[in-house]
Amino acid sequence: QLQASGGGSVQAGGSLRLSCAASGRTFRSHVMAWFRQAPGKEREFVVAIRWKGGSTTYTDSVKGRFTISRDNAKNTVYLQMNSLKSEDTAVYSCAVASRHLILSAVSLSSEYDYWGQGTQVTVSS
C-alpha cells in the first residue's frame, strides 16, 4: 500500500513537500517514482529513485527545482518541490516498480505495479 500526502495550494515561487509511505511490503530493491497529471493532459513522469543505491532520474522541466529522497527505515519517499510554477499544477501520484528497470524504462507508467492515491498540487500565479 502506498500513502501519498503533502499536497496543497501555494503561490508561484513557493514550496511543497510530498511524502509517499509504503507499507505491507519490502520495497528496498524496487524503484519508486512520482508522476503527475494535469487537467486535460496525460500522466507525466516527474522523478524516480532506485531504492538500492539511490540513483535518481528527473524529467527536464523539474531539474534544479525538485528533489527526491528516501528514508529506508520508514519506507518513505519524499519529493521536495521548490520554485513552483503554475505549470506544476497537477495531481501527483507515487508508484512502485516491483522489479529492476533499465534507465529508459523508469519514466514509463506502464512499468509500475503499485500506485498510491493522488495528491493535488495547485500553484497560483
GIBELZI-V334228 format. One line per field, one symbol per residue. ss: DSSP state (H for helix, E for strand, C for the rest). A space follows every 10 residues. Layout:
ss->???
//
This chain:
ss->CEEEECCEEE ECCCCEEEEE EECCCCCCCC EEEEEEECCC CCCEEEEEEE CCCCCEEECH HHCCCEEEEE EHHHCEEEEE ECCCCHHHCE EEEEEEECCC CCHHHCCCHH HCCEECCCEE EEEEC
//
